[in-house]
Every structure is written in structure tokens, then in C-alpha cells.
């Protein structure tokens, strides 16, 4: 068994790596000086008080902003332990209240067009919680958002489809022109990307796919395509996404997804499944069914689809490995596959699929969920022993359906049991076909308009940045 880094040894590799071990941002705390020493006590309200001979002084709580977290090279992933002031349900409700007041007072210059984008995994989590079908759940959630003041509620299907197509094209290009950058590693999980940037840096970053995640592709569609349809600008739209993990908040706050020209982020606020549950609980509603249903909006240039909650292959995390495997088999080797069998290796979160012909291995793909498998994958790559062409990597064990911000199981139930139920629900969803009319129309009219390939590259792809370690007296492992 290969040795793990000391940072990884401190936590449970089957779960998230928490940010408590190596926070290195120096913080100046103003306190009164005492020659005789001081004692710090915790009050009933959770505040800290310093008692000394010179009196009692209440200490200020240190708030770490999201920008601080992103530039820090100490923690590895997960924003659970960080106070995220601009990515909270409190901030969302504040913005909605201010916007509703502006509408009431007809303050046109202050009014923003509010768009909610909801991904499939939170819908399934809420559907399981409230014992509803996914489609009914989505319509009730849309009704709740409209009651809050939303102008439009959409799903992520078009962005999911675009991400899959861009990833498959990127893989084919690498396979044909630069196999030194194989295996291509999935880029849709921000927890994994954050870990790679802070821990392995420039060694691992060239292997990661540059295709944006569905959340950030959706940000482009809302702030640019939709803004154009509404004859407005991106800064006049407030875009909220509902996601299954906290790390999506980090992703939305990356400077790569901020437009200085419009002074606007592609995604302004990320709310998670757990936070939606908490918001609904605050209304004292015994059931989501008591919220009036509302139709899902469809602002895209094709016919309205028959459903709004779709599955993408079978992984529950977007289906990247399976979809790209089938496409590559057909495109590169003229092999038509209807299904792909991913066989478990040491554990069910590490699976692989192999394409063989006449006893020769043509392609080898893998799905690696959870940091134990991620670490093993990276170590094999560093030792030059990786045999894979593509790896779908997700930080959460069992993938996005078991995201860190999905609704937790009831007391007495195991998380794996709940995840198995969500996986069963996911497999029962209608399967999306990425090569659909909506995606093709969007390519022709927006992403590839007038044959501008640079536009497609800039809107659908991104870049990554190694974060250097900072030597600090606080960066000491005891």
C-alpha cells in the first residue's frame, strides 16, 4: 500500500477532507494587553470573552471570505468549515427581499431579473425527503422560488448535455493528438479540482479536462445568452443555482468565472439541498406538497421538452465515463456499444471498463469516487503506472448523489442505504440524449455563431492554477 501524505492521514479518506488541519492565513486580532495574563471564556451565546486585570473584552469573530479560502493553500477541499458570507441562504433571502421591495416601489434601476437553476441530484434528494416524484418535486420547488420572487426557474439539462459533448470532443482530440496528456481527468467536481490545484499543482493540472462544469456552462447561458434575449446585461441578472455539494460555492466564486467588463459573476449564489430543506422547515410546512406548484421555464430556442428531470447514463454524477466511453468506441474503433459494464475493483467506488478487440486492450476507463481512490489514482499517475485513458473523478463517495450537502438520512438509517435509493431513482429517470435539437441549435446560433471557434473555447472551457504553499509560522503540523 502506497503512503499517503500527512495531510490525508489526518482524516477519514472515505469522506471529505476537512479544512481544519492547515489554515495558514495570518489574522490580526486586536486584544488588550495584560501583564498578568488573561483568560478566555465561552459565553452562552457562543461568543468569546477575554478576562484580564484590565477588564472584560469581547473578542471579535474572525470571518474568512470565500476569496480568502481560494487563495489559501492550507485546506484541501470542502467549504463546510468556512464562513461563506456571499453563498448562504441568509444572503439569498436578503437579496430577494431587497429586489422585491424595489419591484414594489417601481425602482427600475434597482430591480434584477432573478433566475434559479436546479440540478437533478437535489431534486432527487428532496423527492426522497418529501415522498414525491422528481417531476412533482421540481414543480413544487419552482413554486417556492417563484413565491420568493424568482422570475425564472430552469433545469440544468442543456448545460449537462453541452458539458458531455465538449468533454467527449476534448477526449477525442487528446487521444488523436496528445496522448501524453492521458488519462484525461474529469473536471466537473470542484472539490477534486480544488484538491488538485492546492496539493499536486502543475503536475496534475494538465491532465484535467478544461471543459467547464454544467453549473458554470449554465452561468454562461444565463448571463450571456438569456441576457441577450431579455435585452439586458449580465449584471442585471441575479443567478442562483441549487447544487448537491458545498464545493460548488467555491467553484462559483473563482475569478475565472467573473466578468470585469460587466462586473458580474456567472453564478451569483449557490444554495444546497440541505439549505433548501432548512428554508422549507422555517416555514413550518409539514410537506412540500403544500407549496403551490409552478411550471418550469424553458427559455431555449426549441420545443419545450416532455420532462425536466433527466438522467445521464448510470453513474449519478453526470455519466461522463460511460458516455465518453461509448462515443470513443464508436468514433475511434467503429465499435457500437449500447451499455458499458464498469466492474468494481477494490471497492465499489473504484470501477473500470475495458474495450478489447482480438485480445488487445483498446481503451480503459475508470470511475474513482472518494479521496481514498483519488489518492491512489494520483500516486499511480506519478509513478507512471496508470493504464487509464479517462477517469471520472468525484470527491464524494458514491458520487454527486451522495454530495456533502445532500439531505442526510433519518436517524437510524445508513447513508449508503439512502444513496442506494437515490441511485435507483436516478436510473428510473428518462435518459437524456446529448445530441438533441436544443444543443445543436445552441451551437449553431450562440457558441459557434459565424464559425467563431474561439468563442466556443472561451465560453465552454476554463483553466486551472497551481496554488503555492506559503511558509508561515502557523503552517506547522504538531
Steps between C-alpha positions, in 0.01 A plus 500: 500500500639840400559763765252785525605857564492612862204727428296208373593279792330742737149430372267226386582431138152365437354844559582867451836645595418777738668842499605500864851359477706760323335842486791734435339840451646730768231696683568801721278500807482822701495426874595696809842422645534376858818453701336239720357287225143448386233232492269437206153360573210398276168666574155340474439669164822347359705821514853515642594734785851583624524566874807675636605744772411788269140385459281287275526520123275325248709350220399544138416194293737451209318469169684334211360607164469268205782686326724435802419131479583477131842664531594295807702187433430345838168319478445242230131503424150563633372835618307352791722657764529841337261790552380582150335838528384536137390139452236445766125472530505816714667695222259357243196601703648845560553556127150371420343732758690803369402413142133449590499837678648665191225344288235622744637855488551483122874577537589378152873563532516284813298203373684185391366210295530196730572157350517171693677202343429165665709185443365145510670371816334749741162429339542129570617571855194717566269255324620224733461729801140599420390175333420658163589420141799696362285698255244592767781596736654730241169676435438553873856633543446730202182625667695574818767692310237697310338587833838629619511728198672299227426606143612175340574143616688268263665159506862414412432252218630718217820578694545131590469408132743771390755390763483137382544593135790736570670238720468226241639731229787602728579134569501405131732792422744399775492135398579588140753779553653487849480169684762622745212683670307177557330399715268797462353568843146630553464866595139533613571440873633820664613312812734289287620803299567699819697208643701462178590870486609519863665160540646379170511824300660512157571128493134399496324807353586431130317166526172659615239570232460870429126473431297701749264328740126511422453762773742741334372426148158586637650822631609593148158416357319710761733800512568519126247311287197571719615856567505561126148358463380729781685795347691560820851441639645233726529732800124558486436126554531326838577134433448238773585131461379211715775239533578181700833610650657794682802508270279639224505821702878507463474432129253784443736739682806432283636809330498305171122531503483873568453757223681826572328661200152444646613480864307177528551136597354223286340360816421747778385260771503124556245338729516134596243227563544528876450876489178461299378255763585751774322781314189285462515395867503866602152529346371223731367308202431134575532418131638655183166415338345799678713732283312599185644338189642704214599404147873481424619771263650419159681802347698301243448508120320167456173328588427460870602144610258249656702479827746710699681248718733286290765239557834486320619140475521311829766651728280764666778757454428598142593178323830629363696173492222292346398757240854580387592128497213414263568798275876433485444131423285596203711794382847350544444125449164474323358296789133559581412459870156527654621461859834506684577266790714669765637226727585577865866464599606530867173673588180606326624858474789390278376343178639449152381413150721352230448490123673196351528370146672176402656479846646852475399779739389800297376726780480495878276739695441535874266658752674610822283639781627612842846614600638157579457403135604842374827482694577153367423619147732801531782289647479253211514789255806644675678164484416463132286193566158633398340292224189713454396724215226684689396520866173640634604642838265616773605605852194351668471125557226367267521822299268800481188319623683473832625859485609661826198732496235245411229444764630262766322169578255471786635390836576131504547472123837457330615753243579221253142377521366844415752538216389165356140623493604822324699298246192289432292816450767642269503190280123522462517851353459551125844491338625812328652482154764775479483508119159671510349786304538749784874445535560503125300823467695663782827408332385644169350822637711582804819302567609456138335807352672612180750218535678666793671203669677732746160601637412137563835444671467803726139431600514125554853452634708630791849476650653394833766652722758351730475652846841531661560407860567797725765460767354627824547441868137391506571231241636255757372144538532395863 
